[in-house]
Amino acid sequence: MRTYALGVTTLALLCSGCSSTMDGADQSDPISESASAITGSGTATLTVTSTWNTGFCADVNVTNTDVNPSNSWIVYVTMYSSTYTSGWEGTYAQGHGTLTIRPSANNGAIAAGGTANPKPGFCANRPAGTTLPKVSMVSTNYCGMAYRDADGDGYGAGSQVYTCSASGYVTRGGDCCDTDPFAFPGQTEYIDVPNQCGSFDYSCDGVVIKQNNGPTGCYEAPLTCRLSADRSKCIASGWTGGCNAAFTSYNTAACGETWYISSKGCTKVGSGSSAFCTAWFTGGPGGTQQCN
């Protein structure tokens, strides 16, 4: 799952209140930990408020440390063997082992430096000794300056606009073709068809590079075969740049067009005074020219 942060505002969940007792739980194992794929200037913590042999309740403390206000947030918690039973000041849905928490109508907006108020929280059943729930991902919507990302590749085009929506907006600009998800700054893949904007500049650096640049110069040089002075081998004359004997070249082709591989050389026939040399050639299509 790709998460976009507007104004560097994605939240990460950290352990808090882990000293509360849970039957069968190793107290060195936090109820949640930092989501490694997430970076940002906001924080959220789970604080255990009550426990019993087969369950627990916890508050979700969401703090906005960014300079811009947020207008929404989502928290994803891997529940393992725990099962959500009830919650407050939020909307909760558990499926495939993940509890998704969204704000209520009262606490989605958080001022810069503020916390979600009223505070959300939930209760869950947890069999004794089983693994504690763990945060897997968090996403937030923040009001701030961002680029419109029409193709969903993580890079936007044009000028930044002020928005309160995380959907379709990103903080990275420079997309040269915002209708093609394969075209974005830093793209390294070579592709044999033009992007949706009609260009082969998939890396958005203003330069188009061919993957097969040939020719080498060997094939294009005239070839004359002659016997060596001792009549032991054939020498390809007409080119002295390391192309004697057999050599191969790859002729150039425009982006998206067929390039060809060509080989030629000399072969000795017979021996002694009857030996002579013949020239040979082979070649054919090598593939479609890919560019970036």
Residue, then its C-alpha position, 0 to 999 in steps of 0.5 A: m500500500r502506498t501512503y502519500a503524506l501532504g506537508v510531511t504529515t503522516l502519523a506513526l503509532l508508538c507504544s504508550g501505557c504498555s505497563s498495564t498488566m495483561d495476563g500471559a503477556d510479556q511486558s517487554d512486548p509493546i501493544s504497538e510499535s512504530a510503523s517502519a514504512i511511515t515517516g511524519s511529524g505527527t504521533a499517535t499512541l495506544t494507552v491501555t486503560s483496563t485489562w482482564n484475563t481475556g481482553f483489554c481496552a485502550d485509548v487512541n491518542v492522536t497528536n498533530t505536530d505539523v504546522n498545518p491542520s489535519n482534517s482526517w486520519i486513519v489507523y490500521v492495527t494488526m490484531y493477531s488473535s484479538t477481536y474488536t468488540s466495541g469502540w467510542e469516538g470513531t468508526y471501527a471495522q475489523g477484517h482479515g485480522t486488521l482493525t481500521i479506525r477512522p475518526s468520528a464526526n467530532n474529532g477528525a480535524i486536529a489543529a496544528g500541535g493539537t490532539a484528537n478530541p474527544k479521544p477515540g478508543f476501543c475494547a477487544n477480546r484477547p486470549a491469554g498469552t497470545t500476541l498483542p495487537k500491533v500497528s501496521m499502517v497509518s494515514t492522515n489527511y492534512c490541509g496544506m500545499a500539494y501537487r495534483d497526482a492524476d496517475g497515482d505514481g507518487y509525483g504530481a505535475g504543475s503548481q502546488v495548490y492548497t488542499c485538505s484531501a490526501s486522495g490524489y495529491v502528493t508533496r513531490g512534483g516534477d511529473c512530466c506526464d501525469t497521465d502515465p504512471f510509468a513516467f516519473p522522475g527517477q524512472t530507470e526502466y527502458i520501454d519500447v512504446p512512447n508514454q501517454c504524452g507521446s514521449f520516450d522521456y520516462s525519467c522526466d529529465g529532458v533526455v532520451i537514451k537508447q538502450n541499444n546504442g550501436p553501431t560499433g563500427c566493425y560491421e560498417a567497415p569494408l571487409t577483405c579476407r586474406l591469408s596470413a604470411d604463414r598461411s595458418k589463419c585468415i585476417a580481416s583487413g579494411w578495419t584495424g580497430g580490434c575487429n579482425a576475425a569475427f565481429t558483431s555490431y548492433n545497428t542503431a534504431a529509433c525508439g520503438e523501432t526494430w534494431y538489427i544484429s549483424s555478424k561477419g568475419c573470415t573463414k579459412v578453407g583448406s590447408g597448405s598451398s591450397a588454403f584460401c579465405t572466404a568472407w561470411f555474414t549473418g544477421g537479423p532483427g535483434g528486438t525493439q529499441q527501448c528508450n528512457 
